[in-house]
Amino acid sequence: MGATLEVKYFNTFLLKKLETVVDKNPAINEPYENVPYDYPADITNDWYIEESRIRGGFNNTTVDFGVKAYLDEEDPLQQHRFNTLIYSGIYNSRTGVNNTNQFSVGEDITRSVDPANGSIQKLYAEDTNLIIFQEDKVSKALIDKDAIYSAEGNAAVTSANLVIGQIVPYAGEYGISKDPFSFAVYGYRKYFTDRKRGCVLRLSSAGEIIEISGYGMHDFFRDNLTSTVVNKVVGGWDMHTKNYILSIQTASSYNTLSFDESVQGWTSFFSYKPDYISSLVSNYYTFYQGKIWQHHTGNYGNFYGSYSNSTVKVILNSQPSLVKNFKTFNYEGDDGWHVTEMVASSGDTIFPIPKYTFQQNLNDLQADIFSTAFKKKENKYFANLINNSAATAGEVVFGQDSSGIKGFFSTVIIELTNADYASTKKELFAVSSDTVESSY
């Protein structure tokens, strides 16, 4: 911490080096949060210099000889106060005042939060308030004002000669753990994760913290976010789709997914692993291995120079208590989609269903009738299901000699090869299956 010393009668200026907090030679492409910052005290590297020349410049004027001043500190090493805020003097570009290097110990320039809630991991300035994210708590600090409480406990905000005023915690035992990079903001909504409690949270302007991981994904985040092998959690706002993007990463795997406010749910998984996430104007960017990548540019399914297939997994379960024969699979959308797998609750499977292909002549059209590929009718696509199961005791026919599969429900994986449609958007609107009640 620097200090301004008013020396009038003495001739020596004391310069003190603080502990090194930045590695001079970090590894190439290494994220800077991995660089150690909490170095222990090292007497060989910490030094003290007494300088008699003004500003310590070469051949500058030497002050007169006289009585030597000494600054004696009981604890001369740097302190790490993990739960404390400090602010400097003011900066005004219009008047040329720049006191950002002044930290006057004679003024009340520090504010501390409860150390029981862990260290301060993130600060966010919202209008005239400062939001403080600790490991186990989220609080709001008043800026340039303070709150006075009446006998009834009602708060009245009043202006005060303070930079950081009273600190008021938000309701709920939630924090940001040690994942400040999970933070994202859009408008008045703030998103972040609490790894200790295995949840994803949203903080509104009203001060309400909502657990959005509970919107159909409680088990997923409980198992994945709290895993001991997770080494990084990255969050950000996609300005293009208006979604919150979250990437939970380990050394060998990752889960990147999106949350959509319009449907109040988690809508999709993605096949890319970002180092950082950001948006500018209406564009969405991610950083990977030291490079910046722009998304939503029309090159669909291409992330960081390689293509990934689009996959949708659905469960067909109409009339849940009824054992059904699934005869067909149908979908509404664009051509190019194909079924890679369909498994009934009984274990029955089907042969994969290739994508629809437009036939150029009558012979090809005739051969296509007897194929398992999708057919097109009235701008909808359908295919008959050919059983690919092994023989079952008591069955009259089985395998390719029987059509459809039997069970309470069936799980279908429908896929699109994006490399075949690099610049074409292929949409999928709805899926269904024709079923009849099983007679055996």
Buried (B, 14 or more C-beta within 10 A) or exposed (E): EEEEEEEEEBBBBBEBEEBBEEBEEEEEEEBEEEEEEEEEEEEEEBEEEEBBEEEEEEEEEEBEEEEEBEEEEEEEEBEEEBBBBEEBBEEEEEEEEEEEEBBEEEEEBEBEBEEEBBBBBBEBEBEEBBBBBBBBBBBBBBBEBBBEEEEEEEEEEEEBEBBBBBBEBBEBEBBBBBBBBBBBBBEEBBBBBBBBBBBBBBBEEEBEBBBBBEBEBEEBBBEBBBEEEBEBBBBBBBBBBBBBBBBBBBEEEBBBBBBBBEEEEBEBEBBBBBBBBBBEEEBBBBBBEEEEBEBEEEBBBBBBEEBBEBEBEBEBEEEEEEBBBBBBBBBEBBBBBBBEBBBBBBEBBBBBBEBBBEBEEEEEEEEBEEEBBBBEEEEBBBBBBBBBBEEEEEBEEBBEEBBBBBBBBBBBBBBBBBEEBEEEEBEBEEBBBBBEEBEE
